[in-house]
Amino acid sequence: MTLWTHRDAEAATGGRATAPFAVTGISIDTRSLQPGDLFVALTAVRDGHDFVAKAFENGASAALVSHVPEGVTGPCLVVADVLQGLTALGAAGRARTCARVIGVTGSVGKTSTKEMLRAMLDAFGTVHAAEASFNNHWGVPITLARLPRDADFAVVEIGMNHPGEIAPLARLTRPDVAMITTIAPAHLEAFESIDAIAREKSDIFIGLQPFGTAIFPSDLDVTPILESTAPAGRISFGEGGDICLTSMRQANGATIVSARIESQTYLVRLADAGAHFARNALGCLAVAQALGLDLALAAQALGRWSPPAGRGKRELLLLDAATEAQAILIDDAFNANPASLGAALDVLAGTPIGPGGRRIAILGDMLELGPDETALHRAVADHPAMASIALVHCVGPRMAHLWQALPQTRRGKCVPRAEDLVDVAHHLVHPGDVVLVKGSKGSYVSRVVDALRHLSHPAPEDPTGE
């Protein structure tokens, strides 16, 4: 299906097409580009114009450029500035769609909540959402520029690293519903306090459509800041909120959440998920309420979601096919801050171990925490869940401070780089163990996850063929 013709793209961006074209998608990376895409030649670490020829070789139908590179003969849309052109294309994509748009931000849980919303809203119509964490100054425009005209819902993740980033993205997105998942210590290098983070996150409400709905946690110290900026249309979730948790239990690898909404109780079953995802589920139900959807069907649809790789997904490692010796891997290696790490440790502490097994944490540096980073890493040693964890392996110079704060009996390996654990992965896990891997993306502990996965044998085939 055609996403943009050259005439549509010219009108949206004010650019000039060197030849007619029609594109079915948008890409900024020749490695993942699909035939029919519009290749956007962004200039960041490298100049995208250097890859335009490669994009056409890989099947691009057109390229968005500020100049036509030498030797390129394929159709180009020439604009004064590529990022501004992409942003204009995103604004036009938002303007022409009939989709009801949900914007999601927060210190923790943006991507998981986006995927929960995708699963929930799929029960009510066609849903558009980015496959990855496209939540910055180029990711949001790409998400909107890819938005089909006939989608019923769109979920847009909005992130930030520095002050002033949320408001322009919110204005570009113009959500019908804007949700803040939570506020926690993250990006403290750029913000003076948690209050400052809350004020920045609350800027998502600036972009709300008239009569739009603001959704935010009811039980945070900074909730008054969020309330002060929210419009009249608002729904709170959490303790004492409009949508609150009445009970939660874990059974058969799932978390069963009971939520009360206007005197009615709804059950949500979250497969392979820890208790900290329950808050995200409450927020999703708030979105369903704001959109006027059937809440019972929404609660049921949330059960189709489970954490993706890198965000708390549980996997079974078959360490020995002959004896069926197993261990459990909890892959939470995509990102980390004190709040998400504490939640992950709670999950680890609550996960049953096998006979002779241990609970083990492999923790990489938490980045962008500012001048208090040493104290924040040390403080992890005092988290209540640590009492249930047998061994902690630490990766990186910041996590070394946690290692020093741990009692001798819980000190595992302390290494400067993730690669130092990759080489000894086979010594890190034994039958019956439950192993959590958690760290900021820049700590590269995902490489340890990959090494642990390689220890797992394929499940033996059923000799009966059934």
C-alpha positions in Angstrom: 0.0 0.0 0.0 1.4 3.4 -1.0 2.3 5.5 2.0 3.5 8.7 0.3 3.5 9.8 -3.4 6.0 12.4 -4.6 3.1 15.0 -4.7 2.0 14.3 -1.2 5.6 14.4 0.1 6.3 17.7 -1.8 3.2 19.3 -0.3 4.1 18.1 3.2 7.7 19.2 3.2 7.9 22.0 0.6 10.6 20.0 -1.1 11.2 19.2 -4.8 11.0 15.7 -6.3 13.5 15.0 -9.0 11.2 12.4 -10.4 7.8 10.9 -9.6 7.8 8.2 -6.9 5.5 6.3 -4.6 6.9 4.7 -1.3 5.5 2.1 1.0 7.7 2.7 4.0 10.4 4.9 5.6 13.9 4.0 6.6 17.0 5.7 8.0 19.2 2.6 7.9 20.2 0.8 4.7 20.8 -2.4 6.7 17.1 -2.7 7.6 15.6 -0.9 4.6 12.8 -2.7 2.8 12.1 -2.5 -0.9 9.8 0.4 -1.6 11.0 2.5 1.3 11.8 6.2 1.3 15.4 6.4 2.6 15.9 9.4 4.9 19.5 10.7 4.7 19.9 12.0 8.2 23.2 13.5 9.3 24.2 12.3 12.8 27.4 10.3 13.5 27.7 9.7 9.8 26.2 11.6 6.8 23.3 9.6 5.4 23.9 11.1 2.0 26.9 8.7 1.8 24.5 5.8 1.8 21.9 7.0 -0.7 23.4 4.9 -3.5 23.4 1.9 -1.3 19.8 2.5 -0.4 18.8 2.4 -4.0 20.8 -0.8 -4.5 18.8 -2.3 -1.6 15.5 -1.4 -3.2 14.6 2.1 -2.0 12.0 3.8 -4.1 13.1 7.3 -3.2 15.4 9.3 -0.9 14.9 12.4 1.2 18.0 14.5 0.8 19.3 18.1 1.1 21.3 17.5 -2.1 21.5 14.8 -4.7 24.7 12.9 -4.1 27.1 12.5 -7.1 26.2 9.5 -9.3 22.7 9.0 -7.8 20.0 8.8 -10.4 17.0 7.5 -8.4 14.1 9.7 -7.4 15.0 12.2 -4.7 13.0 14.6 -2.6 15.3 17.6 -2.1 14.7 19.7 1.0 16.7 22.5 2.8 17.2 20.3 5.9 16.6 16.6 6.1 15.6 16.4 9.7 13.2 19.3 9.3 11.8 17.6 6.2 11.3 14.4 8.1 9.6 16.4 10.9 7.3 18.0 8.4 6.4 14.6 6.9 5.6 13.4 10.4 3.3 16.4 11.0 1.5 15.7 7.7 1.2 12.1 8.6 -0.5 13.0 11.9 -2.7 15.6 10.2 -4.2 13.3 7.6 -4.9 10.2 9.8 -8.2 9.4 11.4 -6.4 7.3 14.1 -6.9 8.1 17.8 -3.4 8.8 19.0 -2.0 7.9 22.4 1.3 9.4 23.5 3.3 7.6 26.2 6.2 9.0 28.2 7.8 8.3 31.6 11.0 7.5 33.3 10.4 3.7 33.3 8.2 1.5 31.2 7.6 3.5 28.1 8.3 0.8 25.6 6.7 -2.0 27.6 3.5 0.1 28.0 3.6 0.9 24.2 3.6 -2.8 23.5 0.9 -3.5 26.1 -1.3 -0.8 24.4 -0.6 -2.4 21.0 -1.8 -5.8 22.3 -4.8 -4.3 24.0 -5.9 -2.0 21.2 -5.5 -4.7 18.6 -8.8 -6.1 19.9 -10.6 -3.0 18.8 -9.1 -2.1 15.4 -5.8 -1.6 13.5 -2.9 -0.3 15.5 0.2 1.6 14.4 3.2 1.7 16.7 6.9 1.8 16.2 8.7 -1.6 16.3 11.6 -0.2 18.3 12.1 2.6 20.9 11.6 5.4 18.3 11.0 8.1 20.9 13.4 11.0 20.1 13.6 14.0 17.8 13.9 11.7 14.7 12.1 8.6 16.1 8.8 10.4 16.7 8.6 12.0 13.2 9.4 8.6 11.7 6.6 6.9 13.7 4.1 9.6 12.5 5.3 9.6 8.9 4.8 5.9 8.8 1.3 6.2 10.2 -1.3 4.8 7.7 -4.2 7.0 6.9 -6.7 4.3 7.8 -5.3 3.2 11.1 -7.7 3.1 14.0 -5.2 3.8 16.8 -1.6 5.0 16.9 0.7 4.7 19.9 3.6 7.1 20.0 6.5 6.7 22.5 8.0 10.1 23.6 11.3 10.2 25.4 13.9 12.7 26.5 17.5 13.1 27.7 17.6 16.8 28.3 15.2 19.6 29.3 13.0 21.0 26.6 12.7 17.8 24.5 9.2 16.6 25.4 7.1 19.7 24.5 8.0 19.9 20.8 7.5 16.2 20.3 4.1 16.4 22.1 3.0 19.3 19.9 4.1 17.2 16.9 2.2 14.1 18.1 -1.0 16.0 19.2 -2.2 13.0 21.2 -5.8 12.4 22.0 -4.7 10.6 25.2 -1.3 11.3 26.9 0.0 8.9 29.5 2.9 9.2 32.0 4.0 5.8 33.2 6.0 6.9 36.2 8.6 9.4 37.4 11.9 8.0 38.7 15.6 8.9 38.9 16.8 8.8 35.3 18.9 11.2 33.2 19.9 13.0 36.4 23.0 14.2 34.6 20.8 16.7 32.8 18.2 17.4 35.5 18.7 19.0 38.9 16.0 16.9 40.7 13.1 14.4 40.4 10.8 17.4 40.4 12.5 18.8 37.3 12.1 15.4 35.6 8.4 15.5 36.5 7.9 18.9 35.1 9.6 17.9 31.9 7.6 14.7 31.5 4.3 16.6 32.2 5.0 18.7 29.1 3.4 15.8 27.2 0.1 17.3 28.2 1.0 20.5 26.3 0.4 18.6 23.0 -3.0 17.2 24.0 -5.9 17.7 21.5 -8.8 19.8 22.8 -10.8 17.7 25.1 -8.0 15.2 25.3 -7.3 13.1 28.4 -4.2 13.1 30.7 -3.3 9.9 32.4 -0.8 9.8 35.3 0.2 7.9 38.5 -1.8 8.9 41.6 0.7 7.8 44.3 4.0 9.5 43.6 5.7 12.2 45.6 5.6 14.3 42.4 2.0 13.6 41.6 1.0 17.2 42.5 3.3 18.5 39.8 1.6 16.2 37.2 -1.8 17.2 38.5 -1.0 20.9 38.2 -0.3 20.7 34.5 -3.0 18.2 33.5 -6.2 19.4 31.8 -9.7 18.9 33.2 -9.9 15.6 31.4 -7.8 13.3 33.5 -7.6 9.8 34.9 -5.2 8.7 37.6 -4.0 5.2 38.3 -2.3 3.6 41.3 -3.0 3.7 45.0 -5.9 6.0 45.7 -6.4 6.7 42.0 -9.4 6.5 39.7 -8.0 3.1 38.6 -6.4 1.2 41.5 -4.9 -2.2 42.2 -7.1 -4.4 44.5 -5.0 -7.6 44.4 -2.1 -9.2 42.7 -0.7 -12.7 42.7 1.7 -14.8 40.7 0.8 -18.2 39.5 2.2 -20.5 36.7 4.6 -17.9 35.4 2.0 -15.2 35.2 1.0 -12.2 37.3 -2.7 -11.9 37.9 -3.8 -8.3 38.5 -7.2 -7.2 39.9 -8.1 -3.6 39.1 -11.1 -1.5 40.4 -12.6 1.0 38.0 -15.8 2.8 39.0 -16.9 0.1 41.4 -16.3 -2.7 38.9 -13.4 -5.2 39.1 -11.4 -6.4 36.1 -8.8 -9.2 36.0 -5.7 -9.0 33.8 -3.3 -11.9 33.3 0.2 -10.8 32.4 2.2 -13.8 31.0 5.9 -14.1 32.0 5.8 -10.7 33.7 6.9 -9.4 37.0 4.7 -7.5 39.5 6.1 -4.2 38.4 4.3 -4.5 35.1 1.0 -4.3 37.0 1.2 -0.5 37.2 1.6 -0.3 33.4 -1.5 -2.5 33.0 -3.5 -0.1 35.2 -2.3 2.8 33.0 -3.4 0.8 29.9 -6.9 0.3 31.3 -7.0 4.1 32.0 -6.3 4.6 28.2 -9.1 2.2 27.4 -11.4 4.1 29.7 -10.4 7.4 28.1 -11.1 6.0 24.6 -14.5 4.7 25.7 -13.6 1.1 25.0 -15.1 -2.1 26.5 -13.0 -2.4 29.7 -13.7 -6.2 30.1 -12.5 -6.8 26.5 -9.5 -4.5 27.1 -8.5 -6.4 30.2 -8.7 -9.7 28.4 -6.7 -8.4 25.4 -3.9 -7.3 27.8 -3.3 -11.0 28.5 -1.9 -11.4 24.9 1.1 -9.3 25.9 4.3 -10.6 27.4 7.7 -8.8 27.9 9.9 -8.7 24.9 13.6 -9.6 24.9 15.7 -7.2 27.0 12.7 -6.0 29.0 12.1 -8.6 31.6 11.4 -11.6 29.4 11.8 -15.0 31.1 13.4 -17.8 29.2 14.1 -21.4 30.1 17.7 -22.6 29.6 18.1 -26.3 29.0 21.6 -26.8 30.3 21.7 -30.6 29.8 19.4 -32.3 27.4 20.0 -35.8 28.8 19.2 -34.9 32.4 16.8 -32.1 31.5 18.7 -29.8 33.9 17.3 -26.3 33.6 17.8 -22.7 34.7 15.7 -19.6 34.2 17.1 -16.5 32.5 15.4 -13.1 33.1 16.5 -10.8 30.3 16.2 -7.2 31.4 19.3 -6.0 29.7 17.9 -3.1 27.6 18.1 -0.3 30.2 18.4 0.4 33.9 17.9 3.1 36.5 17.4 2.8 40.2 13.6 2.3 40.0 13.6 -0.3 37.2 16.5 -2.1 38.8 14.7 -2.3 42.1 11.6 -3.7 40.3 13.8 -6.3 38.5 15.4 -7.4 41.8 11.9 -7.8 43.3 11.0 -10.1 40.3 14.2 -12.1 40.9 13.4 -12.5 44.6 9.9 -13.7 43.8 10.9 -16.2 41.2 11.0 -19.8 42.6 14.4 -21.6 42.2 14.9 -25.3 41.3 16.4 -28.0 43.5 19.9 -26.8 44.6 19.4 -23.6 42.7 20.3 -20.0 43.5 19.1 -16.5 42.6 21.8 -14.7 40.8 22.0 -11.1 39.6 24.3 -9.9 36.8 24.2 -6.1 36.9 25.7 -3.6 34.6 26.3 0.1 35.1 23.3 2.5 35.4 24.2 5.4 33.2 23.2 9.1 33.2 22.6 9.4 36.9 24.6 12.5 37.5 26.8 13.4 40.5 25.0 11.0 42.9 25.7 8.0 40.7 28.2 6.4 43.2 25.7 6.6 46.1 22.8 5.4 43.9 24.8 2.3 42.9 25.9 1.6 46.5 22.3 2.0 47.7 21.3 -1.1 45.6 23.0 -3.2 48.3 20.3 -2.1 50.8 17.3 -3.1 48.6 15.1 -5.6 50.5 15.2 -8.1 47.6 19.0 -8.6 48.1 18.2 -10.8 51.1 16.9 -13.5 48.7 19.8 -13.2 46.2 22.7 -15.5 46.6 25.3 -13.9 44.3 25.7 -10.6 42.5 28.1 -10.2 39.5 28.9 -6.6 38.8 29.9 -5.1 35.4 31.5 -1.7 35.0 33.2 1.0 37.1 29.9 2.2 38.6 28.6 -1.2 39.6 32.0 -1.8 41.3 30.7 0.5 44.1 27.8 -1.9 44.6 30.1 -4.8 44.7 32.1 -3.1 47.5 29.0 -2.4 49.5 27.8 -6.1 49.3 28.7 -8.6 52.1 31.5 -11.0 51.1 29.1 -13.9 50.8 27.1 -12.2 48.0 30.0 -10.9 46.0 30.4 -12.6 42.7 32.7 -11.4 40.0 33.4 -7.7 39.5 34.7 -6.9 36.0 35.2 -3.7 34.0 33.5 -5.0 30.8 30.6 -7.3 29.9 33.0 -9.3 27.6 34.9 -10.4 30.7 31.8 -12.4 31.8 31.0 -13.6 28.3 34.1 -15.8 28.3 33.1 -17.4 31.6 29.3 -17.6 31.1 29.4 -21.4 31.4 30.6 -20.9 35.1 27.9 -18.4 36.0 24.8 -20.6 35.9 24.0 -24.0 37.4 20.9 -26.2 37.2 18.0 -24.8 39.2 19.3 -21.2 39.1 17.4 -18.1 38.3 19.6 -15.5 36.7 18.7 -11.8 36.2 20.7 -9.7 33.7 20.1 -6.0 34.1 22.0 -2.8 33.1 21.9 0.3 30.9 22.2 -0.4 27.2 25.7 1.2 27.2 27.0 -1.4 29.7 26.5 -4.1 27.0 25.3 -6.7 29.5 23.0 -7.9 26.6 26.2 -9.7 25.4 26.1 -11.7 28.6 22.5 -12.6 27.9 23.5 -13.9 24.4 26.3 -16.0 26.0 23.9 -17.5 28.5 21.4 -18.3 25.7 24.1 -20.2 23.8 24.5 -22.5 26.8 20.9 -23.8 26.2 20.4 -27.0 24.3 17.6 -27.4 21.8 14.6 -29.2 23.4 14.7 -32.9 22.5 12.2 -34.0 19.8 9.2 -36.0 21.0 9.9 -39.5 19.8 6.1 -40.1 19.3 6.1 -37.2 16.8 3.2 -35.6 18.6 
